[in-house]
Structures are given as C-alpha cells and as structure tokens.
C-alpha cells in the first residue's frame, strides 16, 4: 500500500472558482484515508519532496528537478501527451505521457529500480547536466552568489 501527498500550486478556493467541477474531486482527495492534501500556504514544497519516495509533477515544473537534485526519485507526467520527443523525453523512464505509462513508471521507480541504478541515473542524466552537486543546496548557492555581487 502507499499514500499520496498532493501538493497543489494554487489554493483549492482559487482552483474551485476557476473550475467548480474540481471541488468534488479535491474533496474526495482531501478525505481519502491514504491521501494528504497539502495547502500551499501551510506547506513548503521542499518539505513535501523530503517526505516523498517518488515525486510526480506536471511537465516541466521545478519540483521534479528539485527532488532529483536532492537525490530523491522523481518523474514528469505529461498527461496531455504534448511533449513527446522533447529534451526530457529522451531520458528513459522519465516522462509519462498517459496513465498506462505513468503506472509503469511508478512501478519501475518504486519497485524495480535499485539504488545502484538510481545512482547511475543521477550520474548520467542529472549530475553535470542539470546540477553538478546533487546535494539539494542549489538555491543556497544561488543566494550566496547574489550576495557576493
């Protein structure tokens, strides 16, 4: 069994006003026994990432990259199937385009990928290409550089 931490970008109130049909869906998520709905005002994305075994975010938003740079497993879900062939789509088992691919990738990342394979993934696709350090401190280094100037 598993649980889901759902971290939305905008408040449920704003999302529900824009699309009233979402209210019922969010309510089901909020009261499901294996789901935790983190409101953006009460939770830090970094805390959500830290509490996760696998981060799944919309393509191509920052939480997936932030997670990988902190050595946490993460993938993108391009549910609209628009991003086939793009840069990140070239990375194996990294961008799911439909539900069946998502299901397959979740199983791979959580149940089949060994720690050694994950380290190899990070070294081949993330270290140097996206972040040379993979220590989760990129924003700290960026802030330090801003102060130095």
Secondary structure, 3 states (H helix, E strand, C coil): CCCEEEECCCCHHHHHHHCCHHHHHHHHHHHCCCEEEECCCCCCHHHHHHCCCEEEEECCCHHHHHHHHCCCEEEEECCCCCCCCCCHHHCCCCEECCHHHHHHHHHHHHHHCCHHHHHHHHHHHHECCCECCCCCCHHHHHHHHHHHC
